[in-house]
Amino acid sequence: MRVEKHRQRYRTIAFRMSDDELRELDKRIALSGRQKQEYLIKSVLHQKIVVIGNQVQFEKLKTQLDEILSELCRIERAEGVNENLLAPIRTAVELINSFGSERE
Protein backbone atom coordinates (compact mmCIF):
# COMPACT_ATOMS: atom_id res chain seq x y z
CA MET A 1 0.00 0.00 0.00
CA ARG A 2 1.49 3.30 -1.05
CA VAL A 3 0.35 6.47 0.65
CA GLU A 4 1.37 9.77 -0.88
CA LYS A 5 1.80 12.58 1.61
CA HIS A 6 2.63 15.25 -0.96
CA ARG A 7 6.27 15.31 0.00
CA GLN A 8 9.27 15.31 -2.21
CA ARG A 9 12.01 12.89 -1.45
CA TYR A 10 15.07 14.48 -2.96
CA ARG A 11 17.71 13.51 -0.40
CA THR A 12 19.94 10.49 -0.96
CA ILE A 13 21.34 8.39 1.87
CA ALA A 14 24.14 5.92 1.13
CA PHE A 15 26.03 3.43 3.27
CA ARG A 16 28.22 0.38 2.78
CA MET A 17 27.31 -3.25 3.50
CA SER A 18 29.06 -6.57 3.16
CA ASP A 19 27.80 -9.06 0.58
CA ASP A 20 26.25 -11.17 3.36
CA GLU A 21 24.47 -8.16 4.88
CA LEU A 22 23.12 -7.16 1.48
CA ARG A 23 21.80 -10.67 0.80
CA GLU A 24 20.07 -10.71 4.19
CA LEU A 25 18.61 -7.26 3.60
CA ASP A 26 17.33 -8.22 0.15
CA LYS A 27 15.66 -11.34 1.62
CA ARG A 28 13.96 -9.28 4.32
CA ILE A 29 12.75 -6.74 1.78
CA ALA A 30 11.38 -9.47 -0.49
CA LEU A 31 9.52 -11.05 2.45
CA SER A 32 8.08 -7.69 3.48
CA GLY A 33 6.38 -7.06 0.16
CA ARG A 34 7.53 -3.45 0.24
CA GLN A 35 9.76 -1.53 -2.11
CA LYS A 36 13.35 -1.23 -0.94
CA GLN A 37 13.06 2.51 -0.25
CA GLU A 38 9.85 2.13 1.76
CA TYR A 39 11.26 -0.83 3.71
CA LEU A 40 14.41 1.09 4.64
CA ILE A 41 12.52 4.23 5.64
CA LYS A 42 10.08 2.26 7.82
CA SER A 43 12.93 0.24 9.34
CA VAL A 44 15.03 3.26 10.19
CA LEU A 45 12.28 5.55 11.48
CA HIS A 46 10.07 3.10 13.34
CA GLN A 47 12.43 0.83 15.26
CA LYS A 48 13.26 1.06 18.92
CA ILE A 49 16.80 2.29 19.37
CA VAL A 50 18.84 1.51 22.47
CA VAL A 51 21.44 4.13 23.21
CA ILE A 52 24.21 4.02 25.76
CA GLY A 53 24.31 7.64 26.76
CA ASN A 54 27.24 9.92 27.27
CA GLN A 55 27.56 13.57 28.27
CA VAL A 56 27.26 14.83 24.69
CA GLN A 57 24.02 12.93 24.11
CA PHE A 58 22.71 14.06 27.47
CA GLU A 59 23.32 17.71 26.56
CA LYS A 60 21.64 17.29 23.15
CA LEU A 61 18.60 15.70 24.80
CA LYS A 62 18.44 18.46 27.39
CA THR A 63 18.65 21.14 24.69
CA GLN A 64 15.93 19.47 22.65
CA LEU A 65 13.61 19.17 25.65
CA ASP A 66 14.25 22.80 26.59
CA GLU A 67 13.27 23.85 23.07
CA ILE A 68 10.10 21.75 23.19
CA LEU A 69 9.17 23.16 26.59
CA SER A 70 9.74 26.73 25.39
CA GLU A 71 7.58 26.17 22.33
CA LEU A 72 4.80 24.57 24.36
CA CYS A 73 4.88 27.43 26.85
CA ARG A 74 4.63 29.91 23.96
CA ILE A 75 1.65 28.00 22.60
CA GLU A 76 0.11 27.84 26.07
CA ARG A 77 0.27 31.65 26.38
CA ALA A 78 -1.22 32.14 22.92
CA GLU A 79 -3.90 29.46 22.84
CA GLY A 80 -4.33 27.98 26.31
CA VAL A 81 -2.72 24.53 25.99
CA ASN A 82 -3.85 22.06 28.62
CA GLU A 83 -1.49 21.91 31.60
CA ASN A 84 -1.66 18.10 31.47
CA LEU A 85 0.36 18.22 28.26
CA LEU A 86 3.06 20.45 29.73
CA ALA A 87 3.52 18.75 33.11
CA PRO A 88 5.40 15.63 31.88
CA ILE A 89 7.77 17.71 29.78
CA ARG A 90 8.44 20.12 32.66
CA THR A 91 9.12 17.12 34.90
CA ALA A 92 11.53 15.62 32.37
CA VAL A 93 13.37 18.94 32.02
CA GLU A 94 13.58 19.32 35.80
CA LEU A 95 14.95 15.78 36.17
CA ILE A 96 17.52 16.34 33.45
CA ASN A 97 18.53 19.67 34.98
CA SER A 98 19.01 18.08 38.39
CA PHE A 99 20.90 15.16 36.90
CA GLY A 100 23.22 17.50 35.03
CA SER A 101 23.98 19.56 38.13
CA GLU A 102 24.81 16.43 40.15
CA ARG A 103 27.32 15.27 37.52
CA GLU A 104 29.35 18.49 37.60
A tleap script that builds the chain and sets N, CA, C and O, in Angstrom:
source leaprc.protein.ff14SB
mol = sequence {
  NMET ARG VAL GLU LYS HIE ARG GLN ARG TYR
  ARG THR ILE ALA PHE ARG MET SER ASP ASP
  GLU LEU ARG GLU LEU ASP LYS ARG ILE ALA
  LEU SER GLY ARG GLN LYS GLN GLU TYR LEU
  ILE LYS SER VAL LEU HIE GLN LYS ILE VAL
  VAL ILE GLY ASN GLN VAL GLN PHE GLU LYS
  LEU LYS THR GLN LEU ASP GLU ILE LEU SER
  GLU LEU CYS ARG ILE GLU ARG ALA GLU GLY
  VAL ASN GLU ASN LEU LEU ALA PRO ILE ARG
  THR ALA VAL GLU LEU ILE ASN SER PHE GLY
  SER GLU ARG CGLU
}
set mol.1.N position { 0.844 -1.170 0.000 }
set mol.1.CA position { 0.000 0.000 0.000 }
set mol.1.C position { 0.889 1.233 0.000 }
set mol.1.O position { 1.759 1.380 0.858 }
set mol.2.N position { 0.673 2.096 -0.942 }
set mol.2.CA position { 1.486 3.298 -1.049 }
set mol.2.C position { 0.624 4.503 -0.715 }
set mol.2.O position { -0.435 4.710 -1.307 }
set mol.3.N position { 1.086 5.286 0.231 }
set mol.3.CA position { 0.354 6.469 0.648 }
set mol.3.C position { 1.201 7.690 0.315 }
set mol.3.O position { 2.309 7.848 0.828 }
set mol.4.N position { 0.677 8.537 -0.534 }
set mol.4.CA position { 1.370 9.771 -0.879 }
set mol.4.C position { 1.030 10.835 0.142 }
set mol.4.O position { -0.141 11.029 0.470 }
set mol.5.N position { 2.017 11.513 0.639 }
set mol.5.CA position { 1.801 12.581 1.610 }
set mol.5.C position { 2.246 13.924 1.034 }
set mol.5.O position { 2.571 14.850 1.777 }
set mol.6.N position { 2.257 14.019 -0.272 }
set mol.6.CA position { 2.625 15.254 -0.964 }
set mol.6.C position { 3.980 15.775 -0.492 }
set mol.6.O position { 4.144 16.968 -0.237 }
set mol.7.N position { 4.926 14.886 -0.382 }
set mol.7.CA position { 6.268 15.306 0.000 }
set mol.7.C position { 7.230 14.870 -1.092 }
set mol.7.O position { 7.025 13.867 -1.776 }
set mol.8.N position { 8.252 15.634 -1.226 }
set mol.8.CA position { 9.268 15.312 -2.209 }
set mol.8.C position { 10.434 14.671 -1.497 }
set mol.8.O position { 10.943 15.189 -0.502 }
set mol.9.N position { 10.839 13.563 -2.009 }
set mol.9.CA position { 12.013 12.889 -1.455 }
set mol.9.C position { 13.166 13.137 -2.419 }
set mol.9.O position { 13.307 12.458 -3.435 }
set mol.10.N position { 13.971 14.107 -2.081 }
set mol.10.CA position { 15.069 14.480 -2.958 }
set mol.10.C position { 16.426 14.318 -2.283 }
set mol.10.O position { 17.446 14.707 -2.852 }
set mol.11.N position { 16.454 13.759 -1.094 }
set mol.11.CA position { 17.714 13.507 -0.397 }
set mol.11.C position { 18.127 12.054 -0.605 }
set mol.11.O position { 17.285 11.156 -0.614 }
set mol.12.N position { 19.411 11.834 -0.769 }
set mol.12.CA position { 19.939 10.485 -0.959 }
set mol.12.C position { 20.785 10.118 0.252 }
set mol.12.O position { 21.626 10.896 0.702 }
set mol.13.N position { 20.549 8.924 0.766 }
set mol.13.CA position { 21.337 8.389 1.869 }
set mol.13.C position { 22.074 7.161 1.342 }
set mol.13.O position { 21.467 6.310 0.692 }
set mol.14.N position { 23.353 7.061 1.608 }
set mol.14.CA position { 24.137 5.919 1.134 }
set mol.14.C position { 24.971 5.372 2.287 }
set mol.14.O position { 25.422 6.121 3.154 }
set mol.15.N position { 25.168 4.067 2.283 }
set mol.15.CA position { 26.033 3.427 3.268 }
set mol.15.C position { 26.561 2.132 2.683 }
set mol.15.O position { 26.041 1.642 1.681 }
set mol.16.N position { 27.571 1.587 3.289 }
set mol.16.CA position { 28.222 0.379 2.780 }
set mol.16.C position { 27.766 -0.844 3.580 }
set mol.16.O position { 27.503 -0.763 4.779 }
set mol.17.N position { 27.681 -1.977 2.881 }
set mol.17.CA position { 27.307 -3.247 3.498 }
set mol.17.C position { 28.193 -4.340 2.917 }
set mol.17.O position { 28.707 -4.224 1.805 }
set mol.18.N position { 28.359 -5.398 3.692 }
set mol.18.CA position { 29.058 -6.572 3.163 }
set mol.18.C position { 28.104 -7.315 2.232 }
set mol.18.O position { 26.903 -7.044 2.219 }
set mol.19.N position { 28.643 -8.250 1.457 }
set mol.19.CA position { 27.796 -9.060 0.577 }
set mol.19.C position { 26.762 -9.848 1.379 }
set mol.19.O position { 25.606 -9.956 0.968 }
set mol.20.N position { 27.174 -10.393 2.514 }
set mol.20.CA position { 26.252 -11.165 3.357 }
set mol.20.C position { 25.134 -10.274 3.910 }
set mol.20.O position { 23.970 -10.673 3.921 }
set mol.21.N position { 25.483 -9.086 4.361 }
set mol.21.CA position { 24.467 -8.161 4.881 }
set mol.21.C position { 23.478 -7.770 3.790 }
set mol.21.O position { 22.274 -7.687 4.031 }
set mol.22.N position { 23.998 -7.530 2.589 }
set mol.22.CA position { 23.119 -7.156 1.481 }
set mol.22.C position { 22.173 -8.295 1.112 }
set mol.22.O position { 20.993 -8.056 0.853 }
set mol.23.N position { 22.670 -9.520 1.084 }
set mol.23.CA position { 21.803 -10.669 0.796 }
set mol.23.C position { 20.704 -10.793 1.847 }
set mol.23.O position { 19.544 -11.033 1.511 }
set mol.24.N position { 21.069 -10.631 3.120 }
set mol.24.CA position { 20.067 -10.711 4.189 }
set mol.24.C position { 19.045 -9.578 4.055 }
set mol.24.O position { 17.844 -9.803 4.208 }
set mol.25.N position { 19.514 -8.383 3.774 }
set mol.25.CA position { 18.606 -7.257 3.598 }
set mol.25.C position { 17.646 -7.504 2.439 }
set mol.25.O position { 16.441 -7.288 2.567 }
set mol.26.N position { 18.180 -7.955 1.317 }
set mol.26.CA position { 17.333 -8.222 0.151 }
set mol.26.C position { 16.278 -9.281 0.462 }
set mol.26.O position { 15.142 -9.165 0.004 }
set mol.27.N position { 16.631 -10.307 1.229 }
set mol.27.CA position { 15.664 -11.340 1.619 }
set mol.27.C position { 14.560 -10.732 2.487 }
set mol.27.O position { 13.378 -11.010 2.285 }
set mol.28.N position { 14.950 -9.912 3.438 }
set mol.28.CA position { 13.958 -9.279 4.319 }
set mol.28.C position { 13.018 -8.370 3.528 }
set mol.28.O position { 11.811 -8.349 3.769 }
set mol.29.N position { 13.577 -7.630 2.598 }
set mol.29.CA position { 12.754 -6.744 1.779 }
set mol.29.C position { 11.775 -7.560 0.940 }
set mol.29.O position { 10.595 -7.219 0.852 }
set mol.30.N position { 12.258 -8.628 0.330 }
set mol.30.CA position { 11.385 -9.471 -0.488 }
set mol.30.C position { 10.246 -10.051 0.352 }
set mol.30.O position { 9.104 -10.101 -0.106 }
set mol.31.N position { 10.546 -10.487 1.571 }
set mol.31.CA position { 9.515 -11.049 2.448 }
set mol.31.C position { 8.527 -9.997 2.928 }
set mol.31.O position { 7.381 -10.319 3.242 }
set mol.32.N position { 8.959 -8.749 2.986 }
set mol.32.CA position { 8.080 -7.687 3.485 }
set mol.32.C position { 7.021 -7.284 2.468 }
set mol.32.O position { 5.954 -6.794 2.838 }
set mol.33.N position { 7.314 -7.489 1.194 }
set mol.33.CA position { 6.382 -7.062 0.163 }
set mol.33.C position { 6.437 -5.570 -0.122 }
set mol.33.O position { 5.607 -5.051 -0.868 }
set mol.34.N position { 7.386 -4.887 0.451 }
set mol.34.CA position { 7.534 -3.447 0.241 }
set mol.34.C position { 8.638 -3.174 -0.768 }
set mol.34.O position { 9.464 -4.039 -1.059 }
set mol.35.N position { 8.638 -1.962 -1.291 }
set mol.35.CA position { 9.757 -1.533 -2.115 }
set mol.35.C position { 10.949 -1.280 -1.194 }
set mol.35.O position { 10.778 -0.995 -0.009 }
set mol.36.N position { 12.146 -1.385 -1.744 }
set mol.36.CA position { 13.353 -1.230 -0.935 }
set mol.36.C position { 13.366 0.102 -0.188 }
set mol.36.O position { 13.661 0.138 1.006 }
set mol.37.N position { 13.050 1.189 -0.877 }
set mol.37.CA position { 13.061 2.507 -0.245 }
set mol.37.C position { 12.085 2.559 0.922 }
set mol.37.O position { 12.436 3.019 2.009 }
set mol.38.N position { 10.870 2.092 0.701 }
set mol.38.CA position { 9.853 2.131 1.762 }
set mol.38.C position { 10.260 1.243 2.934 }
set mol.38.O position { 10.072 1.622 4.090 }
set mol.39.N position { 10.811 0.076 2.650 }
set mol.39.CA position { 11.264 -0.826 3.705 }
set mol.39.C position { 12.347 -0.155 4.556 }
set mol.39.O position { 12.292 -0.193 5.785 }
set mol.40.N position { 13.316 0.450 3.902 }
set mol.40.CA position { 14.411 1.087 4.641 }
set mol.40.C position { 13.920 2.269 5.461 }
set mol.40.O position { 14.338 2.439 6.606 }
set mol.41.N position { 13.040 3.090 4.893 }
set mol.41.CA position { 12.519 4.231 5.641 }
set mol.41.C position { 11.757 3.760 6.868 }
set mol.41.O position { 11.973 4.271 7.966 }
set mol.42.N position { 10.862 2.783 6.690 }
set mol.42.CA position { 10.085 2.265 7.824 }
set mol.42.C position { 11.006 1.639 8.865 }
set mol.42.O position { 10.811 1.828 10.066 }
set mol.43.N position { 12.003 0.900 8.409 }
set mol.43.CA position { 12.926 0.241 9.345 }
set mol.43.C position { 13.720 1.247 10.164 }
set mol.43.O position { 13.895 1.081 11.371 }
set mol.44.N position { 14.190 2.274 9.508 }
set mol.44.CA position { 15.025 3.260 10.194 }
set mol.44.C position { 14.210 4.142 11.135 }
set mol.44.O position { 14.646 4.426 12.251 }
set mol.45.N position { 13.040 4.573 10.697 }
set mol.45.CA position { 12.284 5.551 11.478 }
set mol.45.C position { 11.355 4.948 12.520 }
set mol.45.O position { 10.887 5.665 13.405 }
set mol.46.N position { 11.078 3.662 12.442 }
set mol.46.CA position { 10.066 3.097 13.335 }
set mol.46.C position { 10.579 1.930 14.174 }
set mol.46.O position { 9.797 1.077 14.593 }
set mol.47.N position { 11.862 1.888 14.416 }
set mol.47.CA position { 12.425 0.834 15.258 }
set mol.47.C position { 12.886 1.425 16.582 }
set mol.47.O position { 13.332 2.571 16.649 }
set mol.48.N position { 12.770 0.633 17.619 }
set mol.48.CA position { 13.258 1.056 18.920 }
set mol.48.C position { 14.787 1.062 18.879 }
set mol.48.O position { 15.416 0.106 18.425 }
set mol.49.N position { 15.354 2.135 19.353 }
set mol.49.CA position { 16.795 2.289 19.373 }
set mol.49.C position { 17.254 2.300 20.832 }
set mol.49.O position { 16.688 3.011 21.661 }
set mol.50.N position { 18.266 1.520 21.133 }
set mol.50.CA position { 18.837 1.506 22.475 }
set mol.50.C position { 20.161 2.261 22.406 }
set mol.50.O position { 21.055 1.921 21.631 }
set mol.51.N position { 20.258 3.284 23.231 }
set mol.51.CA position { 21.442 4.132 23.213 }
set mol.51.C position { 22.127 4.056 24.569 }
set mol.51.O position { 21.478 4.118 25.613 }
set mol.52.N position { 23.418 3.923 24.538 }
set mol.52.CA position { 24.207 4.017 25.762 }
set mol.52.C position { 24.694 5.454 25.816 }
set mol.52.O position { 25.573 5.863 25.058 }
set mol.53.N position { 24.100 6.207 26.731 }
set mol.53.CA position { 24.309 7.640 26.759 }
set mol.53.C position { 25.685 8.067 27.211 }
set mol.53.O position { 26.391 7.343 27.912 }
set mol.54.N position { 26.040 9.256 26.794 }
set mol.54.CA position { 27.242 9.922 27.274 }
set mol.54.C position { 26.900 11.388 27.493 }
set mol.54.O position { 25.764 11.793 27.249 }
set mol.55.N position { 27.828 12.169 27.934 }
set mol.55.CA position { 27.562 13.568 28.266 }
set mol.55.C position { 27.099 14.366 27.053 }
set mol.55.O position { 26.230 15.228 27.184 }
set mol.56.N position { 27.652 14.101 25.894 }
set mol.56.CA position { 27.263 14.833 24.687 }
set mol.56.C position { 25.809 14.547 24.351 }
set mol.56.O position { 25.052 15.472 24.055 }
set mol.57.N position { 25.404 13.284 24.392 }
set mol.57.CA position { 24.020 12.931 24.106 }
set mol.57.C position { 23.080 13.517 25.148 }
set mol.57.O position { 21.988 13.980 24.820 }
set mol.58.N position { 23.505 13.495 26.395 }
set mol.58.CA position { 22.709 14.064 27.472 }
set mol.58.C position { 22.445 15.544 27.216 }
set mol.58.O position { 21.316 16.009 27.369 }
set mol.59.N position { 23.473 16.281 26.829 }
set mol.59.CA position { 23.319 17.708 26.559 }
set mol.59.C position { 22.408 17.966 25.367 }
set mol.59.O position { 21.611 18.904 25.388 }
set mol.60.N position { 22.520 17.137 24.322 }
set mol.60.CA position { 21.645 17.288 23.154 }
set mol.60.C position { 20.196 17.033 23.542 }
set mol.60.O position { 19.301 17.762 23.114 }
set mol.61.N position { 19.961 16.009 24.344 }
set mol.61.CA position { 18.604 15.699 24.797 }
set mol.61.C position { 18.055 16.843 25.639 }
set mol.61.O position { 16.906 17.248 25.468 }
set mol.62.N position { 18.862 17.355 26.534 }
set mol.62.CA position { 18.437 18.457 27.386 }
set mol.62.C position { 18.083 19.681 26.543 }
set mol.62.O position { 17.061 20.325 26.781 }
set mol.63.N position { 18.915 19.999 25.571 }
set mol.63.CA position { 18.653 21.141 24.691 }
set mol.63.C position { 17.356 20.953 23.924 }
set mol.63.O position { 16.559 21.884 23.803 }
set mol.64.N position { 17.145 19.752 23.408 }
set mol.64.CA position { 15.926 19.469 22.650 }
set mol.64.C position { 14.691 19.596 23.531 }
set mol.64.O position { 13.690 20.181 23.117 }
set mol.65.N position { 14.753 19.057 24.733 }
set mol.65.CA position { 13.610 19.169 25.647 }
set mol.65.C position { 13.360 20.611 26.063 }
set mol.65.O position { 12.208 21.024 26.198 }
set mol.66.N position { 14.414 21.375 26.267 }
set mol.66.CA position { 14.247 22.797 26.591 }
set mol.66.C position { 13.542 23.537 25.454 }
set mol.66.O position { 12.677 24.379 25.696 }
set mol.67.N position { 13.914 23.219 24.216 }
set mol.67.CA position { 13.268 23.854 23.066 }
set mol.67.C position { 11.795 23.467 22.981 }
set mol.67.O position { 10.946 24.311 22.697 }
set mol.68.N position { 11.494 22.210 23.222 }
set mol.68.CA position { 10.100 21.748 23.192 }
set mol.68.C position { 9.298 22.444 24.284 }
set mol.68.O position { 8.188 22.919 24.040 }
set mol.69.N position { 9.855 22.505 25.478 }
set mol.69.CA position { 9.166 23.160 26.587 }
set mol.69.C position { 8.920 24.632 26.281 }
set mol.69.O position { 7.832 25.143 26.545 }
set mol.70.N position { 9.909 25.316 25.733 }
set mol.70.CA position { 9.741 26.731 25.393 }
set mol.70.C position { 8.635 26.919 24.365 }
set mol.70.O position { 7.817 27.832 24.487 }
set mol.71.N position { 8.609 26.067 23.365 }
set mol.71.CA position { 7.585 26.174 22.332 }
set mol.71.C position { 6.198 25.886 22.905 }
set mol.71.O position { 5.235 26.577 22.573 }
set mol.72.N position { 6.092 24.881 23.753 }
set mol.72.CA position { 4.797 24.567 24.363 }
set mol.72.C position { 4.334 25.696 25.288 }
set mol.72.O position { 3.144 26.007 25.345 }
set mol.73.N position { 5.254 26.292 25.995 }
set mol.73.CA position { 4.884 27.430 26.851 }
set mol.73.C position { 4.406 28.609 26.009 }
set mol.73.O position { 3.457 29.297 26.384 }
set mol.74.N position { 5.063 28.842 24.871 }
set mol.74.CA position { 4.632 29.906 23.962 }
set mol.74.C position { 3.220 29.619 23.454 }
set mol.74.O position { 2.376 30.514 23.408 }
set mol.75.N position { 2.975 28.385 23.078 }
set mol.75.CA position { 1.649 27.999 22.598 }
set mol.75.C position { 0.624 28.145 23.717 }
set mol.75.O position { -0.499 28.598 23.491 }
set mol.76.N position { 1.022 27.756 24.926 }
set mol.76.CA position { 0.111 27.842 26.066 }
set mol.76.C position { -0.331 29.290 26.288 }
set mol.76.O position { -1.508 29.549 26.541 }
set mol.77.N position { 0.611 30.230 26.194 }
set mol.77.CA position { 0.273 31.645 26.377 }
set mol.77.C position { -0.650 32.144 25.275 }
set mol.77.O position { -1.539 32.959 25.522 }
set mol.78.N position { -0.436 31.654 24.059 }
set mol.78.CA position { -1.221 32.137 22.922 }
set mol.78.C position { -2.586 31.461 22.809 }
set mol.78.O position { -3.560 32.114 22.434 }
set mol.79.N position { -2.677 30.181 23.123 }
set mol.79.CA position { -3.903 29.456 22.842 }
set mol.79.C position { -4.446 28.651 24.018 }
set mol.79.O position { -5.463 27.975 23.866 }
set mol.80.N position { -3.817 28.698 25.163 }
set mol.80.CA position { -4.327 27.979 26.313 }
set mol.80.C position { -4.182 26.472 26.228 }
set mol.80.O position { -5.174 25.752 26.344 }
set mol.81.N position { -2.963 25.976 26.026 }
set mol.81.CA position { -2.718 24.535 25.987 }
set mol.81.C position { -2.987 23.940 27.363 }
set mol.81.O position { -2.692 24.560 28.384 }
set mol.82.N position { -3.535 22.763 27.383 }
set mol.82.CA position { -3.853 22.058 28.620 }
set mol.82.C position { -2.584 21.791 29.432 }
set mol.82.O position { -1.592 21.293 28.900 }
set mol.83.N position { -2.624 22.122 30.704 }
set mol.83.CA position { -1.486 21.913 31.600 }
set mol.83.C position { -1.061 20.449 31.650 }
set mol.83.O position { 0.114 20.158 31.872 }
set mol.84.N position { -1.994 19.530 31.447 }
set mol.84.CA position { -1.659 18.098 31.469 }
set mol.84.C position { -0.660 17.725 30.388 }
set mol.84.O position { 0.070 16.746 30.540 }
set mol.85.N position { -0.613 18.476 29.310 }
set mol.85.CA position { 0.363 18.218 28.257 }
set mol.85.C position { 1.743 18.747 28.623 }
set mol.85.O position { 2.760 18.180 28.221 }
set mol.86.N position { 1.774 19.830 29.384 }
set mol.86.CA position { 3.059 20.447 29.732 }
set mol.86.C position { 3.737 19.791 30.930 }
set mol.86.O position { 4.966 19.759 31.002 }
set mol.87.N position { 2.963 19.276 31.859 }
set mol.87.CA position { 3.519 18.746 33.108 }
set mol.87.C position { 4.586 17.671 32.896 }
set mol.87.O position { 5.646 17.763 33.515 }
set mol.88.N position { 4.361 16.649 32.050 }
set mol.88.CA position { 5.398 15.626 31.882 }
set mol.88.C position { 6.684 16.172 31.275 }
set mol.88.O position { 7.774 15.717 31.622 }
set mol.89.N position { 6.568 17.133 30.381 }
set mol.89.CA position { 7.774 17.709 29.784 }
set mol.89.C position { 8.512 18.548 30.808 }
set mol.89.O position { 9.739 18.484 30.887 }
set mol.90.N position { 7.790 19.336 31.595 }
set mol.90.CA position { 8.435 20.116 32.656 }
set mol.90.C position { 9.161 19.184 33.629 }
set mol.90.O position { 10.286 19.460 34.044 }
set mol.91.N position { 8.507 18.086 33.984 }
set mol.91.CA position { 9.117 17.120 34.904 }
set mol.91.C position { 10.393 16.544 34.305 }
set mol.91.O position { 11.411 16.441 34.990 }
set mol.92.N position { 10.342 16.167 33.025 }
set mol.92.CA position { 11.534 15.618 32.368 }
set mol.92.C position { 12.664 16.637 32.351 }
set mol.92.O position { 13.814 16.289 32.620 }
set mol.93.N position { 12.352 17.886 32.040 }
set mol.93.CA position { 13.373 18.935 32.018 }
set mol.93.C position { 13.956 19.138 33.412 }
set mol.93.O position { 15.170 19.279 33.565 }
set mol.94.N position { 13.093 19.153 34.430 }
set mol.94.CA position { 13.581 19.316 35.802 }
set mol.94.C position { 14.499 18.157 36.197 }
set mol.94.O position { 15.543 18.374 36.812 }
set mol.95.N position { 14.118 16.942 35.849 }
set mol.95.CA position { 14.947 15.781 36.167 }
set mol.95.C position { 16.297 15.855 35.463 }
set mol.95.O position { 17.337 15.582 36.062 }
set mol.96.N position { 16.270 16.223 34.198 }
set mol.96.CA position { 17.524 16.340 33.450 }
set mol.96.C position { 18.382 17.451 34.021 }
set mol.96.O position { 19.598 17.300 34.142 }
set mol.97.N position { 17.760 18.569 34.375 }
set mol.97.CA position { 18.531 19.666 34.978 }
set mol.97.C position { 19.166 19.240 36.291 }
set mol.97.O position { 20.323 19.570 36.552 }
set mol.98.N position { 18.434 18.517 37.114 }
set mol.98.CA position { 19.011 18.080 38.389 }
set mol.98.C position { 20.081 17.032 38.168 }
set mol.98.O position { 21.082 17.011 38.884 }
set mol.99.N position { 19.889 16.166 37.196 }
set mol.99.CA position { 20.901 15.163 36.903 }
set mol.99.C position { 22.175 15.817 36.420 }
set mol.99.O position { 23.269 15.423 36.826 }
set mol.100.N position { 22.048 16.806 35.562 }
set mol.100.CA position { 23.223 17.497 35.032 }
set mol.100.C position { 23.994 18.229 36.102 }
set mol.100.O position { 25.224 18.272 36.057 }
set mol.101.N position { 23.287 18.817 37.081 }
set mol.101.CA position { 23.978 19.559 38.132 }
set mol.101.C position { 24.676 18.619 39.100 }
set mol.101.O position { 25.679 19.001 39.703 }
set mol.102.N position { 24.172 17.395 39.266 }
set mol.102.CA position { 24.811 16.426 40.149 }
set mol.102.C position { 26.085 15.882 39.539 }
set mol.102.O position { 26.996 15.485 40.266 }
set mol.103.N position { 26.168 15.855 38.200 }
set mol.103.CA position { 27.317 15.271 37.517 }
set mol.103.C position { 28.506 16.223 37.494 }
set mol.103.O position { 29.639 15.788 37.291 }
set mol.104.N position { 28.267 17.499 37.697 }
set mol.104.CA position { 29.353 18.485 37.596 }
set mol.104.C position { 30.131 18.593 38.873 }
set mol.104.O position { 31.077 19.376 38.955 }
savepdb mol mol.pdb
quit
